[in-house]
């Protein structure tokens, strides 16, 4: 009888230890989940600054649509002692997948300036043409700088165009994937070839004044799915990254 009592006490102790262990593990998973959610929120705010949509960007990177639907039916725990922990781990895994996709997407974003020393001489959008003085749309920004100074790629990618591009003069275009491209116009000299893989801050050309230009400057564009976006929003987002 005494052995039976001791056995029950021992079993109860083991059960309590298992419950405490499960609680401790679940708390650890929750802390990691909260940390991951905070990271996701921060990156989504960064992407919002650029004018892009995080969901659309993730879809472009993964090639998978986020479109879903159907009635909501709550998942039930399986009744096992670790059922609650298992559900928490499944939840965490889905957030980690999302976090990984966001990281991959952000690495493709051009978040820095393409030249080291510059003065912004023309903004994105409607402006008075610098040559004829008439109102026109400007689908990039103009960065005045020192003649023949280095021009750098603002994100990794593959060169999709090199050569003379009409009024843009000598131009380099880089495809960063996910529908994002950058264009660098009025170059004095190009230093890359079409199809060449480019790393972040690789030197791609020298600042010039070729094409329709009034002086040494870089015409810099960012496109997403062929749609022009304001590069200054991306530069602002980059400053947000480095400050945090």
N, C-alpha and C positions, 0 to 999 in steps of 0.2 A: 504493500500500500504506500509505504513511504517512498519507494522508488517511483511509483506512478505519480505521486505529487511532485516530486522533483522533476520528473520528465515534463509534466504540464507547465511547471514554472519555467523550465528551460525553453520549451516551445513558445510560450508567451513572450519570453525575452527576445527570442529570435524574430518573432512576428513584429514586435515593437521596433526592433533594430531595422527590419526590412522597411517598415512604414517610414521611419526616420530617414533612412537612406534614400527612399523614393522621393520624399519631400525635399531633401537636400538637392537631389539631382534635378528635380523639377524647378526648384528655385534657380539653379545654375542655368538651366535651359531658358528660363524666363529672362534672366539678366542678359544672356546672349541675344535673345530675341529682341529685347528692348534696344540693345546697342545696334543691332542690324537695322531695325526700323528707323532709328535716329540717323544712321548713315544713308539709308534710302531717301529719307525726307530731305537731308542736306543736298544730295546729288540732284534730286528732282527740282529743288529750288534753284540750283545752279543752272540746270537745263532750261528752266522757265525764263531765266534772265536772258538767255540767247534768243528767245522767241520760238524755240522748238518745243514740241510736245514729247514728254518722256515716253509715253506709251507708243507713239509712232516711231520714235527713235529705236526703242527696244525691238519692235517688230521688224524694222529695217535691218537690224544687226542679226537677230536670230532667225529671220525668215519665217517666223510664226506669227499668226494673227492672235491678238488678245481677245477677239470677239467670242463671247460665251453667253449662255443663257439657260433658261429652264427654271422650273420651280425650285425653291429652297427647301431642302430636306436635311436637317441637322444630322451630322454624323454621330453615331452612338459609340460610347466606349465599349470595348469587348468584354468587360467584367473581370478581366485579369487584374492582379495586384498592380501591375505596371501599365495598365491601360491608359491612365491619365498622362503618364510620362510619355508613352508612345504617341498619343495624340499631340502633345506639345512638340515632340521631335519632328513629326510630320509637318506641323505648322511652321517650325523654324526652318526646315528644309526648303519650303516653298519661298520663304523670304530670302534665304541665301541664294537661291537660283535667281531671283529678281535682282538682288544686289550684284551678283556676278555679271548679269546682262547689262546693268547700268554702268558698271566699271568698264566693260568692254566698249560700250557706246561712248562714254566720256573720253576714252583714249583716242577716239577718232575726231574729236572736236578741236577746231583751230582756236585756241584760247589765248594766244600771245600775239604780239605785233611782229610783222615780218622784217622790220629794220630796227636797229638799235637807237638811232638818234633821228628824230623827225619832228615835223610840225604838221598838224592836220590842216590841209589847205582847202579841202572840200568835203562836205558831209554827204551822207547817203540820202537819197530822195530828191525832191524837187529843188532845183537851183538855177541860177542864171549862168548860162554857158560862158565859160571864161574867154572864148574867142569872139562869138557874135553877140553876146549879151542877152540872148533870148532865153526864156524859161524852158527848161528841159528836165527830164528825169535822169538821175545819176545813180546807177545800180552798184555803187561801190563807194569807197572813200579814197581820197587822194592824200598821200603822205609825202610832203616835201622833205628832201634830205640832201646829203652831200653827194655830188656826182660821183659815180662809180663805187659808192659804198655797197657793202654786202647786203643781199636780200636772202632771207631764210624761209624755209618751209615752216608753217605754223602748226603742222600736225603730220604724223606719218602717213604715207600713202604711196600711190604709183603715178608717175607722170603720164598724163593722158593727152597733152598737147604741148608742143614746143615749136615756135616759129613766129612768122609775121602774121598779125591778126588785124589787118585793116588799120583803123584809126587808133587801135591800142598799141601799135608798133610791135616790138618784140615781146612775146607773151609766153608765160609758162602756166599750164593748168595742171593741178594735182587732184586726183580722185582719192578720197580718204575712205571710201566705202560708206554704206548706209545712205547713199544718195547725196553725200556731202562732197562738194568740190571747192577749191580755192583757185583764184586766178590772179596773176601778178603781171601787170602791163607796163608799157613804156620802158622796158629794160634796155640798158645799153648793151648788155651781153647776157646770153643764156649759158648756163654751165651744166645742164642736164640733158638727157635724151628721152624721147618717148618710150614708155615701158619701163623706165628705170624706177627701182624701189627707192623711196625716200624716207629718211628718218626725221624725227622731230628736230628742228633747227638745223637741218642740213642746208648748206649754202647752195642756192639754185640759180643765182644770177647777180648782176650788178645794176644798181639803180641808174636810170638814164632819162632820156627825153625823146624817145623815138615815137613815131606816129603823130597823132594830133595832140600836141603838147605845147605848153608855154614855158616850160623849164623843167629842171631835174626833179622828178617826183615818181612815186609808185602809185599806180592805180591798183587797188586791192579789193577783190570781190570774194564773197562767200555765197554759195548756192546750196540749196537743199531741194532735191528733186527737181532741179531746173529753175527753182524759184529763188530770186535774189533776196538775201537777208542783210541787215545792217551789221557790218563787221564790228562796229564799236560796241554792240551789245555782247558779242563774243569776247572782246577784249575786256569789257567790264566784268564779265563772268570769270575770266581768268584772274583778274585782280582779286575777286572774291575768294578764289581758290587759294591763292598765295597768302592772303591775309589770314586765312583760317587754317 
